[in-house]
């Protein structure tokens, strides 16, 4: 009998039972430690590499302040309390409570509200737009993170020799190209190396910082929040502008929530308070202590100035590995985000390759991969220095953080039904920090922030256009739809020829008779003896249990209505669907079944309420979508496509 390790153990317990409980406790602790180390390698790469450029940007960036004592203490105080309040309190304590069956992320928040807002279409439309905006901004962050992280690590070579200056950009491009090329092999093997490397990284961060702090412990005065207030009192509006550099220390905070489903709350919280936060704070304060002694070192990177000369090259190597891990985590996050967007109807079908038979979340998307690579390389070549690239960094993250705060407010007030005033107080506290950082970063638009906004705007337009276009198509097909009972009555009266075999007709709507079947019957005047009307439905949950995946309704006369439920983190698989149908008493052989799919030929000359240029964009996206045969893993020689012309 399995006994929960959380139960209270009696004083006099049989030895065998006591040993069993001890074994369960040890196994639980072992699993927790493994997950905690793995979390370091997957979700803390971005925030863990922030010390490479944050302090440097605050003092020597486009809007930096002079490295005098008051400014150093003030900025270090802002960094510490930003980590504590934004990451430690907002995300780790509150936001991570909003899990959708263990999954997090902005689309997860949206899905949690779907069932509660079916009667309020206007609010649902607004929240959908907000979620799409947040996702688009995260794409912009996914472009900049690999570029700035790897570039800032390679720039450490400049500390060793002036001759390295001409090789920083080429080496950065080489590392980035190598990183994107190996994506097709998956992260199963590399992933096991990520955690230990990041453990070493955070230990080195802490030791380097501690060494510097011991030489000048006065820097610990920055733990007092009064130093932050004093900083603003001295610098006035310029102090607010510097928040655009301070925010770089929390740019990986959103990943804590987005990747929660991989590890769960406990391992993420354990690693944050046990390893990540101490390592970051010690290193930041070590850089501050160094600047108190040698303010002139701000002209170089104070992070590398902490490193002894003899250890500089190994540190550059370790930093490069850490930034590769940070980039890998962001790239994997973009894959997952795109997969969710496909299932929720925001983007066209794309080629998805599952790189692991054990881990369903490990996927590779060639189209997304190569587009990200080209975008990252373009940024590196255009900006050439991490300081200049930092000017474009932060807007996407802070805007997404503000959107997440509002979505969380809606979850607490609508889904959890908190008192309105409680939700509002929490929202006000979150938005105070989010809007402060966002406002400071908006001042960076002219210095390069416009690039992030342009990337996000382009992706948002494409996502909303695809969603609206599919809605127009669904309405068009809805007008053509015939109720199933009427069709079957007419079919019984007409008694057409029935041929042997099974036919599967894919249908967007789980109601009525799909237009593909009507089109087929109109031209052939014959039907298979068994017909499956299959609808694949995306749920508001990230995953669906296998026992709940399939529902079958016998419509009589050889017709069956099949509903296949898939979560927004899953990809439909026809072989799996047919196997589940078989297990429910309706045997279907995938290699002796005909699959009928619809293929639209569209023109932009119709009366649909959409701008002409958006119609053209939707048509272009539809033509270039990954074909349904491959996406649903159908046998190509068993697929029949029926075309229909649609005027949008």
N, C-alpha and C positions, 0 to 999 in steps of 0.2 A: 504494500500500500504506500502510495506517494504522499509524503507529509510536507506541508508547506513550511518553509524555513521561517515564515513570519509568525507562526504559532508560538505561544508561550510554552516552554519546555518545563514539565513538572520536575520537582526536586529529585524524586526517585523514579528514574526512567530506566527501562530495560536497556542493557548495553547495546543490543542489536539495533533498537530504535534510535538510541542516542547516536550511534555510529552513522546510521542512515541520515539523520538530520545534519550531522557534521559534514558528511559527504556532499549533501545538497547545498549547504552553505558555501563550501569550498568551490563547488562547481559554479555557483551563482557569482561568487567573487571573481573567479577566473574569467567567466564570460564577460563580466562587467569591465574588467581590466583590459581585455582584448578589444571590446567595443570602444573603450575610452581612448586607447592608443590609436585605433583606426580612425576615430573622429578627429584626432589631431591631424592626420594625413589628408583627410577629405575636406573638412569644413573650416579649419583654422589657417589654411595656407595664406589666404588673402590678408586677414587681419594680422597674421603672424609676421608678414614681411613688411608691414607698414613702417616699422622703425627705420627701414632703409632710406625713406625719403620724407617722413612727416616733419621732424624737427628742422631739417634742412630747408624745407619749403616755408616754414613759419618765419624763418629769419632771413633767408636769402632769395625767396621767391619773388614774383612780380610785385606782391604787396607785403613783403616781409618787414619786420621791425628791427631796430638796432639790438644787438645782443648785449644789452646792459642787464644788470642784476634784476631790476624790477620786472623787465620784460621776460627774462628767462624763468623767474619764479612764477610769473603770471601764466605763461604759456604751459609750463609743466603742470600747474594746478588745473588749467582747463583740460589738458590731456587726461589727467587722472580722473577727474570728475565726469568727463565724457565717457570714459571707459566704464566707470562705476554706474552711472545713471542711465545712459543710453543702452549700452550692451548688457551690463550686469542686472539692472533693474527692469528696463523696458522689455528686452528680448528674453533674457534668461528666466526672469521671474514671471512676467505677465504674458507676453505674446506667445511663448511656447505652450501655454495652457490651451490655446486654440488649435488643437490638433484634430484633423479630420481622419479618424481611425488611424491615428499615429502619424499622418502625413502633415507637412506644413507647406508654406509658400502662399503667394498671393492668389493663385488660382484655387488653392485649397480653401482659403477664406471665402472666395466667391461661391464655391460649391456648397459651403456650409449654409449659405443664405438662400440657395435656389428654391428649396421646397417651401420656405417661409414667405417668399415674395411672388408667388404665382399670381396673386390677385392685384399686385401693385406693379404694373408693367413699366411705368415711368421710372420708379426707383430702381427696378431691376436693370433697365437699360442704362441708367446713370452709373450704377455699380459695375456693370459689365464694361462700360467704357473706361472707368477708373482702373479696373483690374488689367485691362488690355494696355492701358497707359503705363502702369507699373511694370508689366512684363516687357514692354518695348524699351523702357528705360534700363531694365536689367540686361537686355541685349547690348545696349550701348556700353554698360559697365563691363560686359563680357568681352568687348573689343578692346577696351582700354587697359583692363587689369593685366593681361599677359604682356602687353607692350611696355607699360610703365614698370612692372615688377622685374622682368628680365633685364630691361635697359638699366635700371638703377643698380642691379647686382653687378652687371658687367662693368659699369662705371667705376667700380672699386679698383679696377686695374690702373686707373689714373693716379691713385694714391701711391702705387709702386713705381711707376715710370711714366714720364711724359710722352714717351714713344708710343704708348698704348692708345692715345687719343684717336688716332685715325682708324683704329681697329674696333672701337666700341660698337659702332652701328653695324658693321658687317658681321661681327661675332653675335650680336643680338639677333640679327636676322637669321643667322645660321641655327642658333638655338631654337628660335621660334619655328622655323621650317621643320627641323628635326622633331619638335614636339608634336606638330600637327600631322606629320607623316606617320608617326607611330600610333596614332589614334586608332587606325583600322585594326590593330592587333588587340585592342581592348585593354582594360586596366586591371584585369584579374591578377596578373603576376606582379605588375608594377605597384599595384595598390598595397600589397603586403609589405612593400619597402617604405611606403610613404610615412606610416606612423612612427617607426623607429627613427627615421631621419628627422622628422619634426620634433621628436623628443630631444634629440641632440641639439637641434636648432634652438629650442626654447631654453634649454639648459645653458647653452653658450651665450644666448642673449642675456640671461640673468646673471651669469658669472662676469661677463664683461661690464655690465652695468654696476654690479655690486663692487667690483674692483675700483671703479671710478668714484662711486659714492663714498667709499671708505676714505678716499683721499680728500673729499670735500663734503662732509655730511650736512653742511648748511643747506644743501639742495632739498633736504627733507622738509624744510619750511614750506615748500610748495604743496604739501599735503593739505595745508590749511586753505579752505575755499576762499578766505578773505584775500588771498593773493590774486585770485581771478578777478574779484571785484576791483581791487587796486589797479590791476592791469587795464581795465576799461576806464577807470577814473583818470589814469595817466594818458592813455592813447585815444580816448573818445571814439570817434567813428572809425579811426584806423584800427582800433582794437577789434571792432566788429568785423572789419574786412579780413583780419587775420584768422577769423573762425573758418574761412575757406581753406586754410592750411591745417588747422587743428582737426577738422573733420576727417582728414586722411587716416587718423588713428582708429577710426571706427568703421571704415569702409567695408569690412567683412562681416559686419553685424547681421546683415540681412541673411547671410548664408547659414547662420545658426538656426534660423527658423525654416528656411527653404529646404535644408537637408536633414531636418529632424527625423523624417521617416526612415532614414538609413540606420539610425543608431538609437533613437529614443531620447527622452528628456534627461534621464539620469546620467548616462555617460557624457553627454554634452555639458551638463552643469558641472560634473566632476572635473572634467579636463579644464573647463574655464577657470574655476576657482582654484584648482590644485596646481596647474601648470601654466596655462596661457596668461592669465592676468598677472601672476607674480613675475613671469619672464618679461612681459611687455613693460610693466611699470618699472622694474629694475633697470631695464635698458634705456627707457626714455629718461629716467632720472639720472642714469649714468651719463647720458649725452648732455643733460643739463649741467651736471657737476663739472664735466669737461669744459663746457663753454664758460662757466663761472671762472675757471682758472685760465683758459686760453680762448677768449672770445674771437680772436682772429681766425680760429680753425673753422669758423662758419663758412669761410670761402671755399673750403673743401667739404667733404661729406663727414659730419661729426660721428656718424655711425662707424665708418671705417677708421676714423681717428681714434676710436676706443681700442682698436685691435693692435697688439704689438707688431712691430715691423716683421718679425720672423714668422708671424702667423697670418700675414696679410693674404698671400696667395691661397692657402687652405681656406681662409674665411670667404674669399671671393668664390671659391668652388662650392662651399657649403651654402652660401647665399644664393648662388645660381640654382642649386638643386632645390632649395626652399621656394624660390620663385617659380621654378618649373612645376613644383607641386601645387603652388597657389594657382598657377595658370591652368593646370590639369583639372583642379577642382572647379574652376569657373567654366571651363569648356564642357565638362561633364554636366554641370548645372544647366548650361544652355541647351544641351541635348535633351535633358529631362523636361525643361520648360517647353521646348518645341513639341515634344511628345504629348504633353498635357494640352498644348494649344491645338494640336491636331484633333485630339479626342473631343475637345470642347467646341470645336467648329470655328476656331480663329485662324487657322492656316490650312493650306491644301495638304493632301497626303504627300509624304516624303518617304524616301527610301530609309528604312530603319533596319539596322543589322544588330542582332543580339549577340554580344561577344562572350557571353558566359551562359552555360546551361544551368548553373546553380543560382546565380544572382540575376533576377529579372530586370533590375534597374540599370545594369551595365549594357549600354547601347552605344552604337556608333551611327552617325548620320552624315554621309559623305557630303551632301550639298551644304549643310550647315558648317561642316568642318572647313571646307575649302573657302567658303565665303568669309568665315572668321579669320582664317590665315591671311587672306589678301587684305582684309581691313586692318589687322594688326601690323603687318609689314608696311602698309601705307602710312600708318601713324608714326612708326619708328623712323622711316625715311624722311617724313615731313617735319617732325619735331626734333629729332636727333639727340635731345637731352631730356632726362627725366624731369628736370625742373620746369621746362617748357611744357612737357606733357602733363605735369601735375595741374597746370592751369585748366586743362580740359577735364580733369578728374574731380569727382565729388558731386556734380550736379545730378547725375543719374541716380546715385546712391541716396542722396538726401531727399530727392523728390519721391523715390520709391518708399523710403522710410515714412514720409508724410502720408502717402496713400495707404500703406499698411496700417498706420495708426487709425485712420478713418475707417478702414474696413474692419479692424478689430473692434472699434466702437460700435459698428453696426451688428457685429456678432454678439457682443455683450448685451446690447439693448434689445435685439430682435430674437436671436437664437437662444440666448441664456436668460433673457427677460430680467436683466438687472434693473433696479430703479434708474430712471433716466438721469438723475443728478449724479449718481455714482459713476455711470459710464461717461458723463460729460466731464467730470473732474479729471478722470484718468486721461481722456482725450485731450483736455486742455494742457495737462502736464506734458504729455508726449509731444503735442504740437508746438509747445514752447521751445523745446530743444530742436525738433525737426525743422520748424520754420526759421529759427535763428540760423542754423547751418545752411538751409536752403537759400535764405536771403543773402548770406555772405557769398555763397557759391554763384548766385546769379550775377554777381559783379565780375565773374570770370568769363562771362559769355564772349566778350570781345577778345579775350586772351586765348581762346581756344575752346571754351565751353560750348560754342555754337556747334562744334562737330558732334558732340554727344547728343545735343538736342536734335540735330538734323537726322542722325542715325535713328533715334527714337521716334521722331515724327514720321520718317519714311516707313518704319516697321509698323507703327500704329495705324497709319493710313491703309497699309496692305491688309492688316488683320481685320480692321473694321469693314473694309471693302469686301473681303472674303466672307465675313459673317453676314453682311447685308445681302450680298449676292446669292448666297446659299438660301437665305430666307425667301428671297424673291423666287428662286427656283422651286422651293418647297411649296410656296403659295400657288405657283403655276401648275405644279403636278397635283396639288390638292383639288384644284378646279376640275382636273381631268379624272379624278378618282371616282370609282363606282363602289358603293357599299357592297360588302362581301355577300350579304344575304340576297340582295337583288341579282347580283351576277350569278350566284349559284342556282337561283330559281330559274333564270333564263337558260342557264347551262343544262339543267335537267330537262327543260322543255325542248331545247334544240338538239340535245344528245349528240354532240360531235364525236368524231373518231378519236379514240384514246390509244396511244402507242405505248409499248412497254418501256419501263424505265422510270427514273426519277429526275425531275427538273427542279432546280433551286432558283427562285426569282428574288434577287436582292431588292429590298424596298426601304426607302428612307423612313416612311411612316408605318407604324405597326397597325394601321387601320386601313380598311378598304382593300381594293385590288390594285397592285402596282401597275403603272403605265406600261412597263416592259412586257408584262403578261398580256395586256390588252393589245399591244402592238404586235406581239408574236401571234396571238390568236386571230387577229384581223387578217394577217397575211397567209397563215398556214391552215386555218380552220381545223386544227387538230391539237390535242393536248396530251401530255404524258399521263400515264395512269396514276402517278403519284406526284403531287406538286407541293413544294415547301415554299411558303412565303416568309422569307428570312429578313428580319430587321435587327440591325446591330445598334444598340442603344447605349449611349454614354450616361453613366450615373453620376451623382453628386459626390460619390465616395471615390477614393484613390484606387481601390481594388474591390473585386467581387469574389466571394468564395465560390469554388467550383460547384458546390451543391446548389447555389443560387444563380448560377450562370444562365441556365436554359429554362425556358418555359414553353410548353407545347400545348396548342389548342387544336383539337380535331374539328375542322369545319365541315366534315362529311364530303362525300363524292371524291375522296382521294386528296383533298386539300387540307394542309396543316399550316397553322400560323406558328412560326417559331420566333421567339424573342431571345436574343443573345445579349446579356448585360455585361458591359465592360466598364471598369473604372477609368478615370482620366489619367491614370499612370500605367495603363495596360494597352497592349496592341492586339487587335483581333487576330485570331488564328483559325482558319476554316477547318483544318484537320482536328483541332481541339473541339470545335463546335460540333462537328459531325460525330466525333467519338462520344460526346456527352449526349447527343440525340440518340445514339445507338444504345447507350446505357439506360435510357428512359423507355426502351421498348420500341423504338422506331429505327431499325437498322438501315444505314445509308453507307454505301461504298463510294468514297470520294472519286475513285477512278472509273466508275461506271455511271456517274451522275453528270448531267449537263447543267452548267451554271449560266444564267442569263443576266447580263449586266446592261444598264443603259449608258449610252454615250451621247452627250449633248453637243450639237453644233449651234453655237450662239452668235447672234448679231446684236449690235447696240442700237437698233432702229425701233425698238418697242417702246411702250408707254410707261415702263417701270419707273418709279420715283427715285431715280439715282442719276447723278451727274453723268454726262456722256463720257468724260474721261475716266470716271470710276468704272463704268461699264466696260470700257476697253481694258482697264487694268484687271478687272475680274475675269474677263475672257482670256487674257494672256496668262493669268495665274492658273486658270482651269486647264488650259492646253498643256501647261508645263507641270501639272500635278503628277505625282507618281501614279502609275497605272494601278487600277483596282485589283487586277489579277495578281500582281506581285505583292501589293500591300496586304491583301487578305490571304496570301499564300495559296492561291488556287492553281490546280494543274492547268497549264496554258492550253493544252489540246482538248480540254473539256469546257472551255469558255466560249460563249456566243454573245457578241455585243450587238445591241439593237440601237440604231441611231434615231435621234429625233431633233428637229430644228426648233430652237427657242429664240424668240425676239424679246430681249430684255427691255 
